[in-house]
Amino acid sequence: MGGTPLTWEQVSTGFILYILSSEAPDIDHKQAYANRLFFLFFWILLTLVIFRTLFVNFYYHLPPTFDPVIEEVFLLVSLAGGGLISFASFKLLPVHRGPVHTVLFGFVYSVVLVAAYWYLFENASTENSALSRMLFIFLCSFIGFLNHLILDKFSGKLKKQSS
């Protein structure tokens, strides 16, 4: 069973996504630490996606006279756009333990993270191992999300038994 082993950066990314994903179901709780953490995470992720999109699609089509300031303008537009989208998204979150606390949401969440990972890091890759790296990212985020849901179920049962 051959293949390219994961690098330290990929394993670290997977571990960070596992930790973040284990807190992800609580993003709909307005007072939770996870809500604030994910607002920042979502803002950074959107900023990176918007910046890369602007850079790839517009940078080489502009005249060279814009060269000194265009990256700074792209960054400011990306920060503002990512912040606005993140703020609007978090204002539309449903009630706590609603649709965000489901396996379906965890699956969609993990697919979105894999799509962002592919867009930011893998879309130029011609390696066959890129698919296995994306599967690794998916599994880390999905298992972290499921871990939270399972522990919520057990903690609810334990609270009922102790009462």
PyRosetta script that sets phi, psi and omega in degrees:
from pyrosetta import init, pose_from_sequence

init()
pose = pose_from_sequence("MGGTPLTWEQVSTGFILYILSSEAPDIDHKQAYANRLFFLFFWILLTLVIFRTLFVNFYYHLPPTFDPVIEEVFLLVSLAGGGLISFASFKLLPVHRGPVHTVLFGFVYSVVLVAAYWYLFENASTENSALSRMLFIFLCSFIGFLNHLILDKFSGKLKKQSS")
pose.set_psi(1, 86.0)
pose.set_omega(1, -177.2)
pose.set_phi(2, -84.4)
pose.set_psi(2, 172.2)
pose.set_omega(2, 179.0)
pose.set_phi(3, 156.3)
pose.set_psi(3, 168.1)
pose.set_omega(3, 178.5)
pose.set_phi(4, -85.4)
pose.set_psi(4, 126.3)
pose.set_omega(4, 178.6)
pose.set_phi(5, -68.4)
pose.set_psi(5, 154.6)
pose.set_omega(5, 178.2)
pose.set_phi(6, -69.7)
pose.set_psi(6, 144.3)
pose.set_omega(6, 177.2)
pose.set_phi(7, -83.3)
pose.set_psi(7, 167.7)
pose.set_omega(7, 178.0)
pose.set_phi(8, -59.4)
pose.set_psi(8, -38.8)
pose.set_omega(8, 179.8)
pose.set_phi(9, -64.8)
pose.set_psi(9, -39.4)
pose.set_omega(9, 180.0)
pose.set_phi(10, -70.0)
pose.set_psi(10, -40.9)
pose.set_omega(10, 176.9)
pose.set_phi(11, -65.5)
pose.set_psi(11, -41.5)
pose.set_omega(11, 177.7)
pose.set_phi(12, -63.0)
pose.set_psi(12, -42.4)
pose.set_omega(12, 177.2)
pose.set_phi(13, -61.7)
pose.set_psi(13, -44.3)
pose.set_omega(13, 178.0)
pose.set_phi(14, -61.2)
pose.set_psi(14, -42.0)
pose.set_omega(14, 179.6)
pose.set_phi(15, -65.0)
pose.set_psi(15, -43.9)
pose.set_omega(15, 178.7)
pose.set_phi(16, -63.1)
pose.set_psi(16, -42.1)
pose.set_omega(16, 177.8)
pose.set_phi(17, -66.0)
pose.set_psi(17, -34.7)
pose.set_omega(17, 175.6)
pose.set_phi(18, -62.0)
pose.set_psi(18, -47.4)
pose.set_omega(18, -179.6)
pose.set_phi(19, -63.5)
pose.set_psi(19, -48.1)
pose.set_omega(19, 179.2)
pose.set_phi(20, -62.5)
pose.set_psi(20, -40.2)
pose.set_omega(20, -178.0)
pose.set_phi(21, -69.3)
pose.set_psi(21, -28.0)
pose.set_omega(21, 177.7)
pose.set_phi(22, -70.5)
pose.set_psi(22, -16.9)
pose.set_omega(22, 175.3)
pose.set_phi(23, -100.3)
pose.set_psi(23, -11.4)
pose.set_omega(23, -173.3)
pose.set_phi(24, -56.9)
pose.set_psi(24, -39.3)
pose.set_omega(24, -178.6)
pose.set_phi(25, -61.9)
pose.set_psi(25, -19.1)
pose.set_omega(25, -179.9)
pose.set_phi(26, -90.0)
pose.set_psi(26, 10.2)
pose.set_omega(26, 179.1)
pose.set_phi(27, -66.7)
pose.set_psi(27, -18.8)
pose.set_omega(27, 179.5)
pose.set_phi(28, -85.6)
pose.set_psi(28, -1.4)
pose.set_omega(28, 176.7)
pose.set_phi(29, -92.6)
pose.set_psi(29, 112.1)
pose.set_omega(29, -170.8)
pose.set_phi(30, -60.8)
pose.set_psi(30, -30.9)
pose.set_omega(30, -176.9)
pose.set_phi(31, -94.0)
pose.set_psi(31, -4.2)
pose.set_omega(31, -175.3)
pose.set_phi(32, -74.3)
pose.set_psi(32, 147.4)
pose.set_omega(32, 175.3)
pose.set_phi(33, -60.8)
pose.set_psi(33, -35.2)
pose.set_omega(33, -179.6)
pose.set_phi(34, -60.9)
pose.set_psi(34, -34.9)
pose.set_omega(34, 179.5)
pose.set_phi(35, -61.0)
pose.set_psi(35, -46.7)
pose.set_omega(35, 179.9)
pose.set_phi(36, -69.2)
pose.set_psi(36, -39.1)
pose.set_omega(36, 179.4)
pose.set_phi(37, -63.6)
pose.set_psi(37, -44.2)
pose.set_omega(37, -178.7)
pose.set_phi(38, -72.7)
pose.set_psi(38, -29.3)
pose.set_omega(38, 174.1)
pose.set_phi(39, -58.8)
pose.set_psi(39, -47.8)
pose.set_omega(39, 179.3)
pose.set_phi(40, -65.5)
pose.set_psi(40, -44.8)
pose.set_omega(40, 179.0)
pose.set_phi(41, -59.9)
pose.set_psi(41, -45.7)
pose.set_omega(41, -179.9)
pose.set_phi(42, -64.2)
pose.set_psi(42, -40.7)
pose.set_omega(42, 178.6)
pose.set_phi(43, -62.0)
pose.set_psi(43, -47.2)
pose.set_omega(43, 179.8)
pose.set_phi(44, -62.9)
pose.set_psi(44, -45.7)
pose.set_omega(44, 179.9)
pose.set_phi(45, -60.9)
pose.set_psi(45, -46.3)
pose.set_omega(45, 178.5)
pose.set_phi(46, -64.5)
pose.set_psi(46, -38.9)
pose.set_omega(46, 178.0)
pose.set_phi(47, -60.9)
pose.set_psi(47, -44.3)
pose.set_omega(47, 178.6)
pose.set_phi(48, -63.1)
pose.set_psi(48, -43.2)
pose.set_omega(48, -179.4)
pose.set_phi(49, -65.4)
pose.set_psi(49, -45.4)
pose.set_omega(49, 179.7)
pose.set_phi(50, -64.5)
pose.set_psi(50, -44.2)
pose.set_omega(50, -179.8)
pose.set_phi(51, -60.7)
pose.set_psi(51, -46.3)
pose.set_omega(51, 180.0)
pose.set_phi(52, -62.8)
pose.set_psi(52, -40.9)
pose.set_omega(52, 179.0)
pose.set_phi(53, -62.5)
pose.set_psi(53, -46.6)
pose.set_omega(53, 178.3)
pose.set_phi(54, -62.1)
pose.set_psi(54, -45.0)
pose.set_omega(54, -176.7)
pose.set_phi(55, -64.6)
pose.set_psi(55, -47.0)
pose.set_omega(55, -177.1)
pose.set_phi(56, -68.9)
pose.set_psi(56, -39.6)
pose.set_omega(56, -173.2)
pose.set_phi(57, -89.6)
pose.set_psi(57, -22.0)
pose.set_omega(57, -173.7)
pose.set_phi(58, -122.8)
pose.set_psi(58, -25.7)
pose.set_omega(58, -172.1)
pose.set_phi(59, -58.9)
pose.set_psi(59, -46.4)
pose.set_omega(59, -175.4)
pose.set_phi(60, -80.1)
pose.set_psi(60, -5.9)
pose.set_omega(60, 178.8)
pose.set_phi(61, -97.4)
pose.set_psi(61, -4.4)
pose.set_omega(61, -179.6)
pose.set_phi(62, -90.7)
pose.set_psi(62, 151.4)
pose.set_omega(62, 176.6)
pose.set_phi(63, -66.4)
pose.set_psi(63, 153.3)
pose.set_omega(63, -176.7)
pose.set_phi(64, -61.9)
pose.set_psi(64, -17.0)
pose.set_omega(64, -179.5)
pose.set_phi(65, -66.4)
pose.set_psi(65, -20.7)
pose.set_omega(65, 178.3)
pose.set_phi(66, -85.8)
pose.set_psi(66, -6.7)
pose.set_omega(66, -170.9)
pose.set_phi(67, -52.3)
pose.set_psi(67, -45.8)
pose.set_omega(67, -174.8)
pose.set_phi(68, -65.0)
pose.set_psi(68, -30.1)
pose.set_omega(68, -173.1)
pose.set_phi(69, -112.4)
pose.set_psi(69, -8.5)
pose.set_omega(69, -171.0)
pose.set_phi(70, -65.2)
pose.set_psi(70, -36.9)
pose.set_omega(70, 179.2)
pose.set_phi(71, -65.4)
pose.set_psi(71, -38.7)
pose.set_omega(71, 178.0)
pose.set_phi(72, -66.7)
pose.set_psi(72, -39.5)
pose.set_omega(72, 177.6)
pose.set_phi(73, -65.0)
pose.set_psi(73, -44.9)
pose.set_omega(73, 177.9)
pose.set_phi(74, -59.5)
pose.set_psi(74, -41.6)
pose.set_omega(74, 180.0)
pose.set_phi(75, -64.8)
pose.set_psi(75, -44.4)
pose.set_omega(75, 179.4)
pose.set_phi(76, -64.1)
pose.set_psi(76, -42.8)
pose.set_omega(76, 177.3)
pose.set_phi(77, -63.9)
pose.set_psi(77, -40.6)
pose.set_omega(77, 179.4)
pose.set_phi(78, -65.2)
pose.set_psi(78, -44.1)
pose.set_omega(78, 178.4)
pose.set_phi(79, -62.1)
pose.set_psi(79, -45.6)
pose.set_omega(79, -180.0)
pose.set_phi(80, -65.7)
pose.set_psi(80, -45.9)
pose.set_omega(80, -179.8)
pose.set_phi(81, -64.1)
pose.set_psi(81, -45.0)
pose.set_omega(81, 178.0)
pose.set_phi(82, -61.9)
pose.set_psi(82, -40.8)
pose.set_omega(82, 178.7)
pose.set_phi(83, -65.5)
pose.set_psi(83, -44.3)
pose.set_omega(83, 180.0)
pose.set_phi(84, -65.1)
pose.set_psi(84, -43.8)
pose.set_omega(84, 179.5)
pose.set_phi(85, -66.0)
pose.set_psi(85, -41.8)
pose.set_omega(85, 179.2)
pose.set_phi(86, -63.7)
pose.set_psi(86, -44.9)
pose.set_omega(86, 179.6)
pose.set_phi(87, -61.4)
pose.set_psi(87, -47.0)
pose.set_omega(87, -179.9)
pose.set_phi(88, -63.4)
pose.set_psi(88, -40.9)
pose.set_omega(88, -179.9)
pose.set_phi(89, -63.0)
pose.set_psi(89, -41.6)
pose.set_omega(89, -177.6)
pose.set_phi(90, -75.6)
pose.set_psi(90, -21.8)
pose.set_omega(90, 174.5)
pose.set_phi(91, -75.1)
pose.set_psi(91, -21.6)
pose.set_omega(91, -178.0)
pose.set_phi(92, -94.7)
pose.set_psi(92, 5.8)
pose.set_omega(92, -178.0)
pose.set_phi(93, -64.8)
pose.set_psi(93, 143.5)
pose.set_omega(93, 179.5)
pose.set_phi(94, -76.3)
pose.set_psi(94, -176.6)
pose.set_omega(94, -179.7)
pose.set_phi(95, -65.1)
pose.set_psi(95, 158.9)
pose.set_omega(95, -178.9)
pose.set_phi(96, -63.5)
pose.set_psi(96, 139.2)
pose.set_omega(96, -178.3)
pose.set_phi(97, 63.2)
pose.set_psi(97, 30.7)
pose.set_omega(97, 175.6)
pose.set_phi(98, -93.2)
pose.set_psi(98, -134.1)
pose.set_omega(98, -176.6)
pose.set_phi(99, -64.0)
pose.set_psi(99, -19.7)
pose.set_omega(99, 179.7)
pose.set_phi(100, -71.4)
pose.set_psi(100, -24.1)
pose.set_omega(100, -179.8)
pose.set_phi(101, -91.9)
pose.set_psi(101, 47.6)
pose.set_omega(101, 179.1)
pose.set_phi(102, -129.9)
pose.set_psi(102, 157.4)
pose.set_omega(102, 177.7)
pose.set_phi(103, -65.6)
pose.set_psi(103, -36.3)
pose.set_omega(103, 178.9)
pose.set_phi(104, -60.6)
pose.set_psi(104, -44.4)
pose.set_omega(104, 178.0)
pose.set_phi(105, -63.3)
pose.set_psi(105, -39.7)
pose.set_omega(105, 177.8)
pose.set_phi(106, -61.4)
pose.set_psi(106, -39.3)
pose.set_omega(106, 177.8)
pose.set_phi(107, -64.9)
pose.set_psi(107, -48.1)
pose.set_omega(107, 179.9)
pose.set_phi(108, -62.7)
pose.set_psi(108, -43.8)
pose.set_omega(108, 177.7)
pose.set_phi(109, -56.4)
pose.set_psi(109, -46.1)
pose.set_omega(109, -179.0)
pose.set_phi(110, -67.0)
pose.set_psi(110, -38.4)
pose.set_omega(110, 177.3)
pose.set_phi(111, -64.4)
pose.set_psi(111, -40.8)
pose.set_omega(111, 178.4)
pose.set_phi(112, -64.0)
pose.set_psi(112, -42.0)
pose.set_omega(112, 177.8)
pose.set_phi(113, -63.0)
pose.set_psi(113, -41.0)
pose.set_omega(113, 178.2)
pose.set_phi(114, -64.8)
pose.set_psi(114, -40.9)
pose.set_omega(114, 178.9)
pose.set_phi(115, -63.2)
pose.set_psi(115, -41.7)
pose.set_omega(115, 177.7)
pose.set_phi(116, -65.8)
pose.set_psi(116, -41.7)
pose.set_omega(116, 177.8)
pose.set_phi(117, -61.1)
pose.set_psi(117, -45.0)
pose.set_omega(117, 178.9)
pose.set_phi(118, -61.9)
pose.set_psi(118, -46.1)
pose.set_omega(118, -176.7)
pose.set_phi(119, -63.4)
pose.set_psi(119, -40.6)
pose.set_omega(119, -176.4)
pose.set_phi(120, -81.2)
pose.set_psi(120, -33.2)
pose.set_omega(120, -170.4)
pose.set_phi(121, -124.3)
pose.set_psi(121, -27.2)
pose.set_omega(121, -169.2)
pose.set_phi(122, -112.8)
pose.set_psi(122, -10.7)
pose.set_omega(122, -170.7)
pose.set_phi(123, -66.8)
pose.set_psi(123, -19.4)
pose.set_omega(123, 177.0)
pose.set_phi(124, -93.6)
pose.set_psi(124, -3.9)
pose.set_omega(124, -176.3)
pose.set_phi(125, -76.0)
pose.set_psi(125, 136.2)
pose.set_omega(125, 175.7)
pose.set_phi(126, -107.8)
pose.set_psi(126, 6.4)
pose.set_omega(126, -178.8)
pose.set_phi(127, -74.6)
pose.set_psi(127, 146.6)
pose.set_omega(127, 173.8)
pose.set_phi(128, -71.0)
pose.set_psi(128, -23.3)
pose.set_omega(128, -177.1)
pose.set_phi(129, -77.7)
pose.set_psi(129, -6.3)
pose.set_omega(129, 178.9)
pose.set_phi(130, -61.7)
pose.set_psi(130, -36.1)
pose.set_omega(130, 178.6)
pose.set_phi(131, -64.8)
pose.set_psi(131, -40.7)
pose.set_omega(131, 179.0)
pose.set_phi(132, -68.3)
pose.set_psi(132, -33.9)
pose.set_omega(132, 176.4)
pose.set_phi(133, -66.8)
pose.set_psi(133, -40.1)
pose.set_omega(133, 178.5)
pose.set_phi(134, -68.7)
pose.set_psi(134, -35.7)
pose.set_omega(134, 175.2)
pose.set_phi(135, -63.6)
pose.set_psi(135, -39.9)
pose.set_omega(135, 176.8)
pose.set_phi(136, -60.4)
pose.set_psi(136, -44.8)
pose.set_omega(136, 178.3)
pose.set_phi(137, -62.8)
pose.set_psi(137, -43.0)
pose.set_omega(137, 178.6)
pose.set_phi(138, -60.4)
pose.set_psi(138, -48.6)
pose.set_omega(138, -177.9)
pose.set_phi(139, -63.5)
pose.set_psi(139, -41.0)
pose.set_omega(139, 178.4)
pose.set_phi(140, -60.2)
pose.set_psi(140, -47.2)
pose.set_omega(140, -177.4)
pose.set_phi(141, -71.9)
pose.set_psi(141, -40.7)
pose.set_omega(141, -178.0)
pose.set_phi(142, -69.5)
pose.set_psi(142, -42.0)
pose.set_omega(142, 178.7)
pose.set_phi(143, -66.4)
pose.set_psi(143, -38.8)
pose.set_omega(143, 175.3)
pose.set_phi(144, -60.8)
pose.set_psi(144, -42.7)
pose.set_omega(144, 178.8)
pose.set_phi(145, -63.9)
pose.set_psi(145, -47.6)
pose.set_omega(145, 179.5)
pose.set_phi(146, -62.4)
pose.set_psi(146, -36.1)
pose.set_omega(146, 177.9)
pose.set_phi(147, -56.4)
pose.set_psi(147, -44.0)
pose.set_omega(147, 178.6)
pose.set_phi(148, -63.2)
pose.set_psi(148, -46.1)
pose.set_omega(148, -178.8)
pose.set_phi(149, -62.3)
pose.set_psi(149, -42.4)
pose.set_omega(149, 179.9)
pose.set_phi(150, -65.0)
pose.set_psi(150, -45.2)
pose.set_omega(150, 179.5)
pose.set_phi(151, -65.2)
pose.set_psi(151, -35.2)
pose.set_omega(151, 175.1)
pose.set_phi(152, -61.7)
pose.set_psi(152, -41.9)
pose.set_omega(152, 179.1)
pose.set_phi(153, -62.7)
pose.set_psi(153, -46.1)
pose.set_omega(153, -179.6)
pose.set_phi(154, -66.8)
pose.set_psi(154, -41.2)
pose.set_omega(154, -178.8)
pose.set_phi(155, -67.1)
pose.set_psi(155, -33.1)
pose.set_omega(155, 175.9)
pose.set_phi(156, -65.9)
pose.set_psi(156, -40.7)
pose.set_omega(156, 178.5)
pose.set_phi(157, -68.2)
pose.set_psi(157, -38.6)
pose.set_omega(157, 179.4)
pose.set_phi(158, -66.7)
pose.set_psi(158, -38.3)
pose.set_omega(158, 177.8)
pose.set_phi(159, -64.4)
pose.set_psi(159, -39.3)
pose.set_omega(159, 179.4)
pose.set_phi(160, -66.8)
pose.set_psi(160, -39.0)
pose.set_omega(160, -178.6)
pose.set_phi(161, -70.0)
pose.set_psi(161, -33.7)
pose.set_omega(161, -178.4)
pose.set_phi(162, -78.8)
pose.set_psi(162, -16.6)
pose.set_omega(162, -179.5)
pose.set_phi(163, -80.1)
pose.dump_pdb("model.pdb")
